[in-house]
Structures are given as structure tokens and as C-alpha cells.
Amino acid sequence: MSNLRRGFKTWCENAAASYRRDLALGRDAALDPLILARHLRIVVWTPEQVPGIKGDVVTHLTVTDADSWDAVTIQSHGVTAIVLNSAPDIGRRNNSLAHELSHIILEHEPAHVFHTPDGHMLMNEYNAVHEEEANCLAGTLLVPREALLQAIRLGLNDSRMASHFGVSPQLLRMRRNVTGVDRQLSYSRG
Ligand SMILES: [Zn+2]
């Protein structure tokens, strides 16, 4: 059961098209979320790049516990930054970054905020509706419906499409499902 409000998916498609225009990308082009972050003036750090971070925390985040987190948004001294785990593959990294950017674009208020002793504010818990919205916007930013339709019409298989858009095969399949593109194509083929 979806919690998305009426018209939200269309809003996401329009946002995906409008950011591509802003970045002078074609409608069917892949969108690198690092470039979108720069456009939105949001800093993206690896754990090592976080100012003042302690060596044992870096080791914890990149070695000991590298599998347990993807990305976290920090507000620190008026700067919004996303700390992105560099361990996962590019598809998962792009999805995690697009997801965090989506919370920021949608101006979601976090459900819980954590303050670290050195004055960073971590925002990584949101309510279920906001999570669903961020997942929807992230998937749409990375794989807009029209671009997906075009790629399928060109005869690309799922793995070619996933690498074109820089996403995981799972995200690609999820977009095929939620956008209904296959249904549309089978109708138009009669
Ligand atoms: Zn989230």
C-alpha cells in the first residue's frame, strides 16, 4: 500500500526533467547525483573528508562497519553535507546519494536528530511517508519514466539499462514495475 500523495509521482517526473534541463542533460541521459549535489550546493564527503573526524571513527565507518550504512546528511555550521559510504558499488552509491538529496529537495524534517560532540547534526531518520517519498524521487531522478521507455524501445536489456543509468539492476526493475512502462508498451504493440 503506497503512502504517496496524489500527483506525487508526476511531480517527481517533472523534477527529474527540470534538473536535466538545468544541467544541460538530454531527457534520456543518466544523471550523476554528484553533479546534482554540486548544482544544489550540497557538499558530498567520504568519511575521511569530514572535517575534524577522528581516525578511529573513520576506521569504524570504512572498515569495521562499512556494510551497515550508506549515507548520512550532516548540518554543520550552516553547511549541509552528505557523507557517502565509498565501500558499496556505484549503483548503490548513486541510489544512496540520490535518496539523501531527495530528502533535502523535499525539505523533509528528520524524525530524530543526533548531535555529535563536535557540533555536527546528523539527520538520518525520517518517518515512513518521507522515506517512501525519498525513494520515489531518487528512483525517478536516476531513471525517469520517459528515459526508461526510450531505452526499452531501443532494445536495451536490463543490465545495459542499469549501467547506462548508473543504478543497480534491482532499482532498474523497481522502476520498470512502478512506472508501468511494460504495460504501456504491450498495449501499444497490441
Ligand atoms: Zn531516507
Boltz pocket constraint, residues with backbone or C-beta under 6 A from the ligand:
constraints:
  - pocket:
      binder: B
      contacts: [[A, 99], [A, 103], [A, 124], [A, 126], [A, 130], [A, 131], [A, 134]]
      max_distance: 6.0
